[in-house]
Amino acid sequence: MRATVDRAGLDPQGRLPKVQIRRVRKGDLSKVRDVFEQSFGDFLERQLGTRPRQAFNGAQYVHHRWLMEPWGCFVAEEDNTKIVGAALAVTWGTVGLVGPVAVLTHYHNQTIAQQLIRAVQQFFDENKATLHGAVTYPHSAKHLALFHKLGYRPKALGAIMSRALDRPGARPLLPKPPRAALTVRRFSSLEETKKKTALQRFHRLTNAICRGMDLAKEVEIVDGLALGDTLLLERGSDLIGFAVYHTPGVSEAPTGALYVKYLAIDRRQRKVEYLEQFVSSIEDLAQEHGLQRVILPVYLRYWLAYSTLVKCGYQVDFTMVRMEKGKPEDFEDPADLLLDDWR
């Protein structure tokens, strides 16, 4: 797959270089991270008028996602020497998520981003992902048009919400816990055989929400690289829900914040008080880590989950629009108590 680039990168003889799409190699990782930081920094500077010191506020995406899904990560390379664009992708079972995708500013408008995403889509097809998903900026006609060309359609907004934990008395009063006490365990504390059993329990829960969805790779990479942990919310021997979270370091958590990547309450156990108690436990955990903020993502079609976060004192930091391709059935139930981030 090749793209012709004009203007940018002309050699001394005025010849047009060639940009080749290939999979990411281990030696590319720092360069890919630089491409994301520079590209998103340029975009945010155009939007905000000032350039952020860090495009992602300390969050990192490249290294662990490449380790988790090396065949789903691609670069655009100019003349086999310079990486000018990159796209990362992961699969949650039959759900394929693309992003981040970035191309250096001087190489825009040359179909490079389209070719990167097409390479990702081919990877999804090879892995039998029946739903392809992405998020992008709702205020950017250019980003929306890119995904429209490739068959993605906007569904609804996703909100990245947060709450500061360092204000005395800031936590809203929650109702008393249910009669049967809930307990929280960490996946990292389980024996290896029990970890396998837990992954199977997680899959049964997510499969009931969206057929084929499986978060095993997310849970395992967080556990293996100590990016954070996964919490099991239980009542006796029943799994009520689970949450994959990151803490700052080399993870997707911004500086000073605990970030939840995915949280789900079993559809058979959908009680608002369960989500409230789970969020409260996550906040306690963040304070144990000495962190000042908890970040929770929520797709706004999950109305009950969103309204519960508002009740718990969370506010919207920014929104992204969710784009989907494939899987015609509408699996998103407004009553699902689900927090998930497709970035």
KALINMO-V261793 format. One record per residue. RES is the residue in one small letter. PHI is phi in whole degrees, -180 to 180 (NA if undefined). D_FIRST is the distance of its C-alpha to the first C-alpha in Angstrom with 2 decimals. Layout:
res=RES phi=PHI d_first=D_FIRST
res=RES phi=PHI d_first=D_FIRST
//
This chain:
res=m phi=NA d_first=0.00
res=r phi=-134 d_first=3.79
res=a phi=-135 d_first=7.05
res=t phi=-88 d_first=10.45
res=v phi=-117 d_first=13.22
res=d phi=-107 d_first=16.82
res=r phi=66 d_first=20.04
res=a phi=-70 d_first=18.92
res=g phi=75 d_first=18.59
res=l phi=-61 d_first=19.77
res=d phi=-81 d_first=21.03
res=p phi=-58 d_first=24.76
res=q phi=-88 d_first=24.16
res=g phi=77 d_first=22.47
res=r phi=-80 d_first=19.15
res=l phi=-79 d_first=16.01
res=p phi=-74 d_first=13.90
res=k phi=-113 d_first=10.17
res=v phi=-112 d_first=8.48
res=q phi=-108 d_first=6.08
res=i phi=-95 d_first=5.75
res=r phi=-146 d_first=8.23
res=r phi=-77 d_first=11.54
res=v phi=-70 d_first=14.64
res=r phi=-109 d_first=17.23
res=k phi=-57 d_first=20.93
res=g phi=-70 d_first=21.17
res=d phi=-88 d_first=18.75
res=l phi=-59 d_first=21.04
res=s phi=-67 d_first=23.33
res=k phi=-69 d_first=20.68
res=v phi=-63 d_first=18.91
res=r phi=-61 d_first=22.41
res=d phi=-64 d_first=23.05
res=v phi=-62 d_first=20.01
res=f phi=-64 d_first=21.38
res=e phi=-61 d_first=24.90
res=q phi=-69 d_first=24.22
res=s phi=-66 d_first=22.07
res=f phi=-71 d_first=24.46
res=g phi=-62 d_first=27.38
res=d phi=-62 d_first=26.46
res=f phi=-63 d_first=26.15
res=l phi=-67 d_first=29.44
res=e phi=-64 d_first=31.16
res=r phi=-66 d_first=30.40
res=q phi=-78 d_first=31.70
res=l phi=-99 d_first=34.70
res=g phi=89 d_first=35.71
res=t phi=-134 d_first=35.87
res=r phi=-90 d_first=33.30
res=p phi=-68 d_first=33.69
res=r phi=-65 d_first=34.39
res=q phi=-133 d_first=31.86
res=a phi=-63 d_first=29.22
res=f phi=-115 d_first=29.80
res=n phi=54 d_first=33.46
res=g phi=95 d_first=32.91
res=a phi=-70 d_first=30.74
res=q phi=-128 d_first=27.88
res=y phi=-126 d_first=24.84
res=v phi=-79 d_first=22.49
res=h phi=-63 d_first=24.39
res=h phi=-72 d_first=25.91
res=r phi=-70 d_first=22.99
res=w phi=-66 d_first=20.82
res=l phi=-64 d_first=23.79
res=m phi=-74 d_first=24.16
res=e phi=-144 d_first=20.61
res=p phi=-60 d_first=18.55
res=w phi=-79 d_first=15.91
res=g phi=-103 d_first=15.48
res=c phi=-114 d_first=14.82
res=f phi=-131 d_first=11.59
res=v phi=-125 d_first=11.37
res=a phi=-106 d_first=9.62
res=e phi=-120 d_first=11.01
res=e phi=-86 d_first=12.30
res=d phi=50 d_first=13.03
res=n phi=61 d_first=13.19
res=t phi=-130 d_first=16.29
res=k phi=-123 d_first=16.23
res=i phi=-82 d_first=14.87
res=v phi=-115 d_first=14.73
res=g phi=-164 d_first=13.73
res=a phi=-158 d_first=13.95
res=a phi=-142 d_first=14.41
res=l phi=-111 d_first=16.97
res=a phi=-151 d_first=17.90
res=v phi=-136 d_first=20.87
res=t phi=-119 d_first=22.48
res=w phi=-104 d_first=26.14
res=g phi=66 d_first=26.64
res=t phi=-86 d_first=25.41
res=v phi=-106 d_first=24.57
res=g phi=-106 d_first=21.12
res=l phi=-116 d_first=21.19
res=v phi=-106 d_first=18.36
res=g phi=136 d_first=19.37
res=p phi=-69 d_first=19.91
res=v phi=-126 d_first=16.84
res=a phi=-149 d_first=17.21
res=v phi=-133 d_first=15.88
res=l phi=-54 d_first=18.37
res=t phi=-54 d_first=20.55
res=h phi=-69 d_first=19.97
res=y phi=-111 d_first=16.26
res=h phi=-69 d_first=17.02
res=n phi=64 d_first=16.56
res=q phi=-124 d_first=13.21
res=t phi=65 d_first=11.25
res=i phi=-66 d_first=9.88
res=a phi=-61 d_first=12.03
res=q phi=-60 d_first=10.93
res=q phi=-69 d_first=7.28
res=l phi=-63 d_first=9.16
res=i phi=-69 d_first=11.62
res=r phi=-63 d_first=9.62
res=a phi=-63 d_first=8.51
res=v phi=-64 d_first=12.26
res=q phi=-62 d_first=13.39
res=q phi=-64 d_first=11.95
res=f phi=-61 d_first=13.85
res=f phi=-60 d_first=16.81
res=d phi=-62 d_first=16.88
res=e phi=-62 d_first=16.90
res=n phi=-100 d_first=19.78
res=k phi=60 d_first=21.58
res=a phi=-78 d_first=21.75
res=t phi=-90 d_first=23.54
res=l phi=-126 d_first=23.69
res=h phi=-103 d_first=20.85
res=g phi=-132 d_first=22.42
res=a phi=-158 d_first=21.98
res=v phi=-128 d_first=24.42
res=t phi=-151 d_first=24.28
res=y phi=-80 d_first=26.88
res=p phi=-68 d_first=29.10
res=h phi=-93 d_first=30.19
res=s phi=-107 d_first=26.78
res=a phi=-62 d_first=25.90
res=k phi=-66 d_first=22.54
res=h phi=-66 d_first=21.55
res=l phi=-62 d_first=23.06
res=a phi=-63 d_first=21.29
res=l phi=-58 d_first=17.83
res=f phi=-71 d_first=18.70
res=h phi=-59 d_first=20.55
res=k phi=-60 d_first=17.56
res=l phi=-99 d_first=15.86
res=g phi=93 d_first=19.09
res=y phi=-86 d_first=21.00
res=r phi=-126 d_first=24.67
res=p phi=-70 d_first=27.13
res=k phi=-109 d_first=29.95
res=a phi=-162 d_first=32.26
res=l phi=-83 d_first=32.65
res=g phi=-111 d_first=32.60
res=a phi=-111 d_first=35.10
res=i phi=-95 d_first=35.12
res=m phi=-113 d_first=38.84
res=s phi=-152 d_first=41.02
res=r phi=-146 d_first=44.63
res=a phi=-76 d_first=46.39
res=l phi=-106 d_first=48.64
res=d phi=-95 d_first=50.86
res=r phi=-97 d_first=53.19
res=p phi=-57 d_first=56.40
res=g phi=72 d_first=57.02
res=a phi=-77 d_first=53.66
res=r phi=-72 d_first=52.82
res=p phi=-64 d_first=54.05
res=l phi=-71 d_first=56.62
res=l phi=-103 d_first=55.13
res=p phi=-66 d_first=57.12
res=k phi=-63 d_first=58.72
res=p phi=-60 d_first=56.61
res=p phi=-59 d_first=56.88
res=r phi=-58 d_first=59.84
res=a phi=-82 d_first=57.83
res=a phi=-64 d_first=56.52
res=l phi=-93 d_first=52.80
res=t phi=-126 d_first=51.56
res=v phi=-123 d_first=48.37
res=r phi=-123 d_first=46.99
res=r phi=-97 d_first=44.12
res=f phi=-58 d_first=41.55
res=s phi=-64 d_first=41.72
res=s phi=-86 d_first=45.43
res=l phi=-81 d_first=45.02
res=e phi=-68 d_first=45.44
res=e phi=-58 d_first=42.35
res=t phi=-65 d_first=43.58
res=k phi=-74 d_first=44.29
res=k phi=-64 d_first=40.81
res=k phi=-63 d_first=39.41
res=t phi=-64 d_first=41.93
res=a phi=-63 d_first=41.04
res=l phi=-61 d_first=37.32
res=q phi=-66 d_first=38.47
res=r phi=-68 d_first=40.70
res=f phi=-61 d_first=37.94
res=h phi=-64 d_first=35.78
res=r phi=-60 d_first=38.70
res=l phi=-68 d_first=39.09
res=t phi=-71 d_first=35.47
res=n phi=-65 d_first=35.11
res=a phi=-72 d_first=38.13
res=i phi=-82 d_first=36.48
res=c phi=-143 d_first=33.07
res=r phi=-57 d_first=32.73
res=g phi=94 d_first=30.42
res=m phi=-69 d_first=30.08
res=d phi=-147 d_first=30.57
res=l phi=-97 d_first=30.82
res=a phi=-57 d_first=31.56
res=k phi=-66 d_first=28.61
res=e phi=-63 d_first=29.56
res=v phi=-63 d_first=33.17
res=e phi=-69 d_first=32.52
res=i phi=-72 d_first=30.33
res=v phi=-64 d_first=32.97
res=d phi=-71 d_first=35.67
res=g phi=-66 d_first=34.10
res=l phi=-101 d_first=33.26
res=a phi=54 d_first=36.32
res=l phi=-76 d_first=34.36
res=g phi=173 d_first=37.20
res=d phi=-169 d_first=38.46
res=t phi=-122 d_first=38.74
res=l phi=-100 d_first=42.08
res=l phi=-105 d_first=43.76
res=l phi=-97 d_first=46.20
res=e phi=-129 d_first=48.84
res=r phi=-129 d_first=52.18
res=g phi=65 d_first=53.97
res=s phi=-94 d_first=51.70
res=d phi=-88 d_first=49.55
res=l phi=-86 d_first=46.13
res=i phi=-85 d_first=46.26
res=g phi=-175 d_first=42.88
res=f phi=-148 d_first=40.54
res=a phi=-143 d_first=38.71
res=v phi=-97 d_first=35.90
res=y phi=-130 d_first=36.53
res=h phi=-118 d_first=35.35
res=t phi=-117 d_first=37.63
res=p phi=-60 d_first=36.79
res=g phi=150 d_first=35.47
res=v phi=-117 d_first=31.88
res=s phi=-116 d_first=31.35
res=e phi=-87 d_first=30.39
res=a phi=-83 d_first=34.02
res=p phi=-64 d_first=34.83
res=t phi=-55 d_first=37.68
res=g phi=80 d_first=41.02
res=a phi=-133 d_first=39.84
res=l phi=-91 d_first=39.50
res=y phi=-120 d_first=36.45
res=v phi=-94 d_first=36.23
res=k phi=-83 d_first=32.76
res=y phi=-156 d_first=34.10
res=l phi=-145 d_first=37.62
res=a phi=-143 d_first=38.90
res=i phi=-103 d_first=42.40
res=d phi=-52 d_first=43.03
res=r phi=-57 d_first=43.33
res=r phi=-79 d_first=46.70
res=q phi=-125 d_first=47.92
res=r phi=-74 d_first=46.84
res=k phi=-126 d_first=49.53
res=v phi=-57 d_first=49.04
res=e phi=-65 d_first=51.36
res=y phi=-68 d_first=49.06
res=l phi=-65 d_first=46.17
res=e phi=-61 d_first=48.70
res=q phi=-67 d_first=49.98
res=f phi=-66 d_first=46.52
res=v phi=-61 d_first=45.62
res=s phi=-61 d_first=48.97
res=s phi=-65 d_first=48.28
res=i phi=-66 d_first=44.91
res=e phi=-65 d_first=46.72
res=d phi=-60 d_first=49.33
res=l phi=-64 d_first=46.68
res=a phi=-60 d_first=45.09
res=q phi=-67 d_first=48.54
res=e phi=-61 d_first=49.05
res=h phi=-81 d_first=45.97
res=g phi=74 d_first=47.47
res=l phi=-96 d_first=44.77
res=q phi=-99 d_first=45.68
res=r phi=-148 d_first=43.31
res=v phi=-116 d_first=41.71
res=i phi=-113 d_first=38.44
res=l phi=-127 d_first=37.92
res=p phi=-93 d_first=35.11
res=v phi=-148 d_first=36.05
res=y phi=-82 d_first=34.39
res=l phi=-73 d_first=36.94
res=r phi=-72 d_first=37.05
res=y phi=-85 d_first=38.76
res=w phi=-62 d_first=41.83
res=l phi=-65 d_first=44.28
res=a phi=-65 d_first=42.23
res=y phi=-61 d_first=41.74
res=s phi=-65 d_first=45.44
res=t phi=-67 d_first=46.43
res=l phi=-64 d_first=44.52
res=v phi=-60 d_first=46.26
res=k phi=-62 d_first=49.54
res=c phi=-83 d_first=48.76
res=g phi=95 d_first=48.46
res=y phi=-88 d_first=44.70
res=q phi=-125 d_first=43.31
res=v phi=-80 d_first=39.93
res=d phi=-85 d_first=38.13
res=f phi=-163 d_first=35.14
res=t phi=-124 d_first=33.22
res=m phi=-131 d_first=29.63
res=v phi=-98 d_first=28.61
res=r phi=-86 d_first=27.24
res=m phi=-114 d_first=24.43
res=e phi=-135 d_first=24.02
res=k phi=-141 d_first=22.06
res=g phi=92 d_first=23.49
res=k phi=43 d_first=26.80
res=p phi=-65 d_first=29.21
res=e phi=-70 d_first=32.37
res=d phi=-93 d_first=33.60
res=f phi=-92 d_first=34.34
res=e phi=-85 d_first=35.28
res=d phi=-98 d_first=39.07
res=p phi=-57 d_first=40.79
res=a phi=-88 d_first=43.32
res=d phi=-67 d_first=40.87
res=l phi=-95 d_first=41.64
res=l phi=-136 d_first=38.07
res=l phi=-121 d_first=36.42
res=d phi=-145 d_first=32.66
res=d phi=-120 d_first=30.03
res=w phi=-96 d_first=26.45
res=r phi=-68 d_first=25.31
//
